[in-house]
Amino acid sequence: MTRMAPLSPEATVQALMSAVEAKQPILRSHSERVAWLAAEIARRLELPESEVAIVRLAGLVHDV
């Protein structure tokens, strides 16, 4: 049996979003817009980039 390497958090989110988009394609552009806006707000709040990345991921999956 071949063991698979664990996915990064972003790869995991992308896989999850691909599954959701298969059922509701409109969510892709919506989730990407929410993720972008959430990251921009986090930057304007002067959060560290590590936290901006977390906020962006949260924006991607907010409808899941």
C-alpha positions as CSV (number, residue, x, y, z in Angstrom):
1,M,0.0,0.0,0.0
2,T,1.4,3.4,-1.0
3,R,1.1,6.1,1.6
4,M,0.1,9.6,0.4
5,A,1.8,12.7,1.7
6,P,-0.5,15.0,3.8
7,L,-2.0,17.9,1.9
8,S,-1.2,21.5,2.9
9,P,-4.1,23.4,4.5
10,E,-4.5,25.4,1.2
11,A,-4.5,22.2,-0.9
12,T,-7.1,20.7,1.4
13,V,-9.3,23.8,1.1
14,Q,-9.0,23.7,-2.7
15,A,-10.0,20.1,-2.8
16,L,-13.0,20.8,-0.6
17,M,-14.0,23.8,-2.7
18,S,-13.7,21.7,-5.9
19,A,-16.2,19.3,-4.5
20,V,-18.6,22.1,-3.5
21,E,-18.2,23.8,-6.9
22,A,-19.1,20.6,-8.6
23,K,-22.6,20.9,-7.1
24,Q,-22.8,24.7,-7.1
25,P,-20.4,26.3,-9.6
26,I,-21.5,29.9,-8.7
27,L,-19.8,29.5,-5.3
28,R,-16.3,29.6,-6.8
29,S,-16.3,33.2,-7.8
30,H,-18.3,34.2,-4.7
31,S,-15.9,32.4,-2.3
32,E,-12.9,33.9,-4.1
33,R,-14.4,37.4,-3.8
34,V,-15.1,36.9,-0.1
35,A,-11.6,35.5,0.5
36,W,-10.0,38.5,-1.3
37,L,-12.2,41.1,0.6
38,A,-11.5,39.3,4.0
39,A,-7.8,39.4,3.3
40,E,-7.9,43.1,2.4
41,I,-9.7,43.9,5.6
42,A,-7.2,41.9,7.6
43,R,-4.3,43.8,5.9
44,R,-6.0,47.1,6.7
45,L,-6.3,46.1,10.3
46,E,-2.5,45.5,10.1
47,L,-2.7,41.8,11.0
48,P,0.4,39.8,10.4
49,E,0.6,38.1,7.0
50,S,0.3,34.7,8.7
51,E,-3.1,35.7,10.1
52,V,-4.1,37.3,6.8
53,A,-3.6,33.9,5.2
54,I,-5.8,32.3,7.8
55,V,-8.6,34.9,7.2
56,R,-8.3,34.3,3.4
57,L,-8.8,30.5,3.9
58,A,-11.8,31.2,6.1
59,G,-13.2,33.4,3.4
60,L,-12.9,30.5,0.9
61,V,-14.8,28.1,3.0
62,H,-17.3,30.3,4.7
63,D,-20.2,28.7,2.8
64,V,-19.2,25.1,3.4
